[in-house]
Amino acid sequence: MWERRHLHDGLTKVIESAGYRRIQMPLFEETRLFMEKSGVEIIENLYAFKDKGGRNICLRPEATASVARFYIQELRNRPKPLRIYYHGSMYRYERPQKNRYREFFQTGVELIGSDSSLADAEVIWLACRCMESFGLKYILRLNHLGVLKSLLQELNLNEAEAVEVVSLMDRGLLDELEEKVSSKEFHKLRKLRGGRSVLEKAAKIIKEFDKPLEKLDELKNLCGILEGLVEYEIDFGVARGLDYYTGIVFDIKVEDLGAQDQVCGGGRYDNLIQLFGGPQTPAVGFAFGFDRMMEALRQGEFEFGYVKNDIIVVGVGDTRIEAFKTASILRESLDAVVELEILDRSLSKTLSHASAQKTRFAVIVGEKELAESCVTVKDLKTEKQESAGLVDIVGWFEGRM
Ligand code: HAM
């Protein structure tokens, strides 16, 4: 938990400094919340059951749908744009493997109420900033699902069919994909990837189609904002497993993490809030797979530091109550980790325990010293010891910590 808290606190700091505020969502939701737009992978893997009242509920598989529900019920009158974030456990009944768990944690952000490319750029920049703040090397892939989806519509597929095609792409079911869509332009486009220059190639492929060209302009705007700030690769084949995405989608991978190397995924979902009965509200966000981030840090031999105690207080002789009081005063007054010896071990055993914990100081409360209102403070690093007045024991440490 020391290590996990380190990651949690670091992510939180970066996210909060961009103006995002924490929310907390319930662990379970009505199953139907996920039935409409979550995509086959999520629906097939729901931890769903009936509760004692016969209601169909499930453990949340992700948080964006819950955020949309929460927004409609509680947050819709807040000033916009609304910047919120969360951290918590999610549940998917998947086949467990390395870095893929049935219970896992996500740290995610949602930026609600703006359809601007600046909002897309902000969340993507924020995800990258989080990676960089831990010195993690990563690969960011960008796409705009609107280009593909509107192209499919111009090819006379309806919305539901377009969603199915994107889902086939996401799951890598290429034979079925070829069968479903015959358009040469579509397949040329979905295979296109590379730097900013592929935007021009894409424009040539879809030059006959107005709506996809419009969407491509949005991707161009985004790339213009991100240029020089983050490194990215455009990949028109990136589709995400969630059906609610309408615009920009992106993912972040860390090399050498194995088959499950995606540490972050996100995108724009402009219709979800409306679909759940709220006003039409554009939104964009992402979620980090927290456990995968931990793995990436461990693999990169990230220095977590270690938990260390600063002071141990030990009573020698009949001074247990005074030792307890001294520890209480130090714990209350100092910004330090203070341990109290409570096993009645001998002084030498206590000191070797303290050294093993890398404790810096021992406060020895002995009978003789106590009679003179003093204690002995031993510096376990230098082995030096001196007497300190009990009344001003806090002051003694203040100059030395
Ligand atoms: P997602 O792509 O399903 O997106 O999940 C985001 C991240 O959670 C993944 O990139 C991965 O790192 C991690 N993850 C997913 N499943 C597992 C698992 N079984 N075990 C360990 N880690 C896992 C979402 O959940 C969206 N709600 C993200 C979002 C927020 N989009 C807009 N706003």
Residues whose N, C-alpha, C, O or C-beta is under 5 A from the ligand:
A	BS01	HAM	E62 A63 T64 R92 N99 R100 Y101 F104 G108 V109 Q262 V263 C264 G265 G266 G267 V284 G285 F286 A287 F288 G289 R292
